[in-house]
Amino acid sequence: MDKVSITAIILTKNEEMHIERCIKNLQQICQKIYVVDSFSTDSTCPIAEQYGAVVVQHEYVHQAQQFQWALDNLTIDTEWVIRMDADEYLTDGLIKEIKEKLPTLPETVNAANFTLRVKFAAHKLRFGMLRPVKILRLWRTGTVFMEQRWMDERLVLTQGTTVTFKHHFIDENLNGLTVWTAKHNQYSNREIVVQLDKKYHLFQRRESDTFKKRGQKKSSYYRMPPFFRAAAYFLLRYVFFLGFLDGKAGMVWHTLQAYWYRFLVDSKLYEMEKRLGKNPTREQVVQYVEHYFGIKIDNK
């Protein structure tokens, strides 16, 4: 079956380990592939161009800002657009489903959700999630915007309805745990800034109803005592949601992703409280975030 009228957008920064796999995977369905790069210093861009992608450079602030810039500035003349991270790929089942279902969708359907599965240490994790992660990844051109936030950004559909496809896509990072932990160390800074923003209104942002619902769920987590909540979340996923059934891969994944990462966030919040006190001013928080986290607060 021929390719569908789809343009792919991939955001990159030093993704030479993944970009070939991602592009080859998307070429099975896409007419055009954009790589929006933030000045990689490795071979990401030459590899992307070698395999037929159009590479565009743009300075990176955060994922949401970068993707909205892509939506606003790339020339997209296909009916549909798909978003993929460089370390992700579509399963054969999802590729077939896209080819078969997309041309038959009614005009009222403007987007499709895909289910995310994680592959870690060559093992596809099957257990330990509170619920399947379903993410809007495919949409009719011009029908979405990207929430502007530092973490857990989502595309928001502005018109029409959404369907959820049966098959899933895979997140499989090949860089190893040294890179993974370094990246999640940076994610912990962003997580903290998101929480501080709720109290100190650090950023102007465009919120959706979905954004507010997710924020309410996280607020419930952050109402629990620091450090205890990290342990409770780990036990919930690893024990009660059977994460241990994924063996050693599940043990490592849930210990790092559900416990270590959450414990690191609480540790950094504790450190900030010791430096600034329990009720710092907004100005003090802005200075702290910019100095210790390297996150620029533009709208002071």
N, C-alpha and C positions, 0 to 999 in steps of 0.2 A: 504494500500500500504506500502511496506517495506521502511526502511530508505534509503536515498540516500548516495552516497559515499562522505560524507562531514565531515571535521574536523572543529570544532568551536574554536575560540580563544577569550577569554574574559580577559581583563585587570582589575585587582581589587586592591583596597586599602580601607579596612573597608567598605565592601559592604554587610554586613549581612542582611540588610533590603531587598536587591534585588536579591541576588545570587540564592536562591532557585527558585524563579519565572523564572529567566533567563535560568537556566539549564534545568528545566522541560520543558520549552517552546522549547528549542533547541533539546531536546531529541527526539522530534517528527520527526526530519529529519536527525540528525547527528549520525554518527557512533562513533565519539570520540569528547570529549570536554576538551580543555585545559583551565585552569585558571592560568594566569600569574600574580602572586600576588607580591606586593611590601611591604612585611612584615606587613600585617594587624595585628592590636592589638585586634580586635574583633573576632567574630566567623565565619568570612568569609570562612576560609580554612577548618575547620571541617565540615561546612555545605556543601561546594563544594564536598569534598571527600565523604560525606554521600550519596550524590546523583550521585556519579559515575564519577565525573570530575577528571582529572589528574591535580594536583596542582604543579606549578613550581614557585620558588621564584627568583626574580631578582631585584636588586636595581633600583629605579625609578629616572630618570632624567626629562624626559617629555614624553608625550603620544607617540609622533612619534618615539623617540628613543626606548622606551619600546616595541612598536609593531614591529619595524624592528628587534630588538633582537629576538623577538619571531619567526618571519619569518626565521631568519638565524639559529636558534638553536633548535627549536622544531622538533621532528620526526613526519613528516606528510606523511602518505602513502595512503591517500584518493585522489580521482580525483579532488575534489573541497575543498575550504576553505571558511569559512564565519567569518566575524568579527562582534562582538556585544559588546556593553557596558553593564555593569551589570544592569543598570536601563532601559534597552530596551527589547522589546520582539516583536516577529513576530505575525501579526494577523492571524487568521484562514485562511483567504483568501490567504495570502501570502504563508503560509505553504503548502496549497493545490497546489498553482501555482508552487512552487519550485518542489514539488514531480512530478507534471505532465509535466512541461516544461524542466527541467534540463536534463533528459535522451534523449530528442528529439533535443536538440540544435546541430547545425552543428559544426564540429571541428574548424571552423574559429572563432566561438564565444567563447571568453575566460573569459567573466565577465558579471555580471548583476548589474544594478543599482536598488536600492530600494528607494521609496519615504518615507521621514520622516514626521511623524505627532507627535505633542506634546500633551500630556494629562496633564493638570494642574488643581489641586484642583478637581480631579475626572471629569473634563470636557475636552472632546477632542476639541481642538481649531480648528476652521474651517476657520477663517478669519485673516487678518492682515499681511499676508506674501506677499512679493513682487512677489515671484514666488515659485512654489513647490520646496522643497529641495530634490534633487535626488543625492544619494550617492552610490558610488561603494562599495558594501559590500560582494559580492560573486564572486569568481574567481577560475580558474583552477590553481592547485598547481604550483608554480614556475613562474607565469606570472606577478607578481606585485612587486613594492617596495613602501615604505612609504616615502612621502616627509618629509624631516627633518626640521621642524620648530616648534616654541613654541605654535602656535595657528592655528586652522583651518586646521590641517593636513589632507591630502587626500592620498588614495592609487592611484597609477599610473600604468596603464596597459602597459606592455612593448611589447606586441605582440597580434595580433588578434583584434577582434572587441567586442563591448559591446552592450547588449540589456537592455531595461528597463522593469521591470516587472510591471504589472498593479496595484497590491495590495501594501499595505504599511506596515511599521513597526512603533511601538510606542515608544516614549521616555516618560516615566512616572516615575519621581523621587518621592519617598515616604518619604524622610527624612524631609521635611518641609522647611519653608522659612529661618529659622535660618541657617541651613546648606547650603541652596541654595545661600544666600547672602554672606556667608563666602567663598564659592567656587568661586563665581563670583568676589569677591574682589581679589582673587588670579589670576583669569583669566584676570582681568584688568591690572595686572602687566605684564603678558605675552603679552597682546595686545600692551602695550607700548613698550616692548622690540622688538616686531616684527616691529613696526614703526621706532624705533631707528636704527634697523639693516639696514634698507634701506639707511639711511644716513651715518652711522658710520661703517657698515660692521662688525658687532660684531661676526657673526658666519660664518663658512663654511657650505654650504648647497647644496643639490641636488635639482635643480629646474626643474619643468615640465612646459610645455606651459600653462596647466590649472592653475598652481600656479601663473604664471605671469599675466594671465588674471584676476584672483581674486585679485591680488595685485593692478592692475590698477584700478579696481572698488573701492577698499578701498582708493586708493590714491585720487580719486575724492571726496570721503567723507572727507578726511583729508585736502583737499584744502579749505574747507569751514571754516568760523571762529569758533574757539573753543567755546563750550557751546551752541552757536546758532545751530550748526549741530546736537547736541543731541536732542534739541527741534524739529528741522525740521524732523529728522528721526522718532521720536515718532509720530508726527502729520501725517506723510506719512503713517505709518503703522496703527495707531489707527483710524484715520479719513478717509483718502483717500482710504485705503485698507480695511476699514470696520471692524477693530479689535473690535470696540465697540459692534458689533453684537454678540460677545461671552459673553456678560453680565459682571458680576463682575469678573469672572475668566479672561476674556480678558482684562479688565481694569487693574487688578493687574499685569498680565503677561506682557503686553506691557509697562506699566509704569516702571516696574523693568527692563525688558530685553532690551527694546528699548530706554528708557530714562535714568533711574538711572545708569545703567551700563555704558552707553556712557558718561554721565555726570561725573561719577567717573573717567573714563580714562582721560578726559579733566582736571579734578581737579588735578590729580596726575602729568600730564604734566605741568600744571601751577605751581605747587609746585616745580617741578624740575627746571623750568626756573628761579624761584625766588632764588633758592639755587645756581645754576650754571651759570646763565646768559643765553642769547639767543644763543650764539655760543660757547658752551663748547668744549673742546678737546675730542677725543675718549677716552683717559685715564680717564678723569673726568667722562664721561658717564659710562664707565665700572665700576669704583669704586662706583658710585651712584647705579647702577643696582644691584651690588653684595651686597652692604650694606643695601639698603632700600627695595629691592625686593627679596633678598635671591636667586638670580639666578646667578649661577656660569658661568662666561665666560671663557671657557677653552683655546680657540685659540686666545690668546692676541697677 
